[in-house]
Amino acid sequence: MSEARAITNLIGNSVATVVISKSEGEFNPNQAISGDMDEVAVSSEK
């Protein structure tokens, strides 16, 4: 039962991360599909 809860939590956190990043305009679907983490840029401009 604990494994199911952990997997559910992982999936929920992943979905929440995508939703928030899309709402902030920071989601790049091409980078998400390729898994290329070399071009990660942190933007502090608001």
Secondary structure, 3 states (H helix, E strand, C coil): CHHHHHHHHHHHHHHHHHHHHHHCCCCCHHHHHHCCCCCCCCCCCC
